[in-house]
């Protein structure tokens, strides 16, 4: 094994780890979306429309989550506003 193969294999292993982490994030997001109520995407679009009346933001700058704690549900809205 040459020294060049040693370095290239490490790069491939790092790339594989990054790809694995990204896939885990996507799977977790899909699981969360599958368990979400059917009205949540419509609510997110309406919230986005209201915010856009005042500030121009992209779709990915708004995140809406519904957390169920047993006795109550908590709607969490995160908005990344431009400066």
C-alpha positions as CSV (number, residue, x, y, z in Angstrom):
1,X,0.0,0.0,0.0
2,X,1.4,3.4,-1.0
3,X,1.1,6.5,1.0
4,X,-1.3,8.0,-1.5
5,X,-3.7,5.1,-1.0
6,X,-3.6,5.6,2.7
7,X,-4.8,9.3,2.3
8,X,-7.4,8.6,-0.3
9,X,-9.0,5.8,1.8
10,X,-9.3,8.1,4.7
11,X,-11.1,10.6,2.5
12,X,-13.5,8.0,1.3
13,X,-14.2,6.9,4.9
14,X,-14.9,10.5,5.9
15,X,-17.2,10.9,2.9
16,X,-19.1,7.7,3.9
17,X,-19.5,9.0,7.4
18,X,-20.8,12.4,6.2
19,X,-23.3,10.6,3.8
20,X,-24.4,8.3,6.6
21,X,-25.1,11.3,8.9
22,X,-27.0,13.1,6.2
23,X,-29.1,10.0,5.6
24,X,-29.9,9.7,9.3
25,X,-31.1,13.3,9.3
26,X,-33.3,12.7,6.3
27,X,-34.8,9.6,7.8
28,X,-35.5,11.3,11.1
29,X,-37.2,14.2,9.3
30,X,-39.4,11.8,7.3
31,X,-40.4,9.9,10.4
32,X,-41.4,13.2,12.1
33,X,-43.4,14.3,9.0
34,X,-45.2,10.9,8.9
35,X,-46.4,11.3,12.5
36,X,-47.5,14.9,12.1
37,X,-51.1,15.9,11.8
38,X,-52.5,16.4,8.3
39,X,-53.2,20.1,8.9
40,X,-49.6,21.0,9.8
41,X,-48.3,21.7,6.2
42,X,-51.3,23.9,5.5
43,X,-50.7,25.8,8.8
44,X,-47.0,26.2,7.9
45,X,-47.9,27.7,4.5
46,X,-50.4,30.1,6.1
47,X,-47.8,31.2,8.7
48,X,-45.3,31.7,6.0
49,X,-47.8,33.8,4.0
50,X,-48.4,36.1,7.0
51,X,-44.7,36.6,7.7
52,X,-44.1,37.4,4.0
53,X,-46.5,40.3,4.3
54,X,-43.8,42.0,6.4
55,X,-40.5,40.3,5.6
56,X,-39.3,38.3,2.6
57,X,-38.1,34.9,3.7
58,X,-37.5,31.6,2.0
59,X,-39.6,28.4,2.7
60,X,-36.6,26.8,4.4
61,X,-36.4,29.6,6.9
62,X,-39.6,28.5,8.7
63,X,-39.9,25.4,10.7
64,X,-43.1,24.3,12.4
65,X,-43.1,21.4,14.9
66,X,-45.8,19.9,16.9
67,X,-44.7,18.2,20.2
68,X,-47.0,16.0,22.1
69,X,-46.2,15.8,25.8
70,X,-49.1,13.5,26.8
71,X,-51.4,16.0,28.5
72,X,-50.9,18.8,26.0
73,X,-49.5,19.6,22.5
74,X,-47.0,22.3,21.9
75,X,-46.7,24.1,18.6
76,X,-43.2,25.3,18.0
77,X,-42.5,27.8,15.3
78,X,-38.9,28.8,14.4
79,X,-38.4,31.6,11.9
80,X,-35.0,32.8,10.7
81,X,-35.5,36.5,9.9
82,X,-33.0,38.5,7.8
83,X,-31.1,41.2,9.6
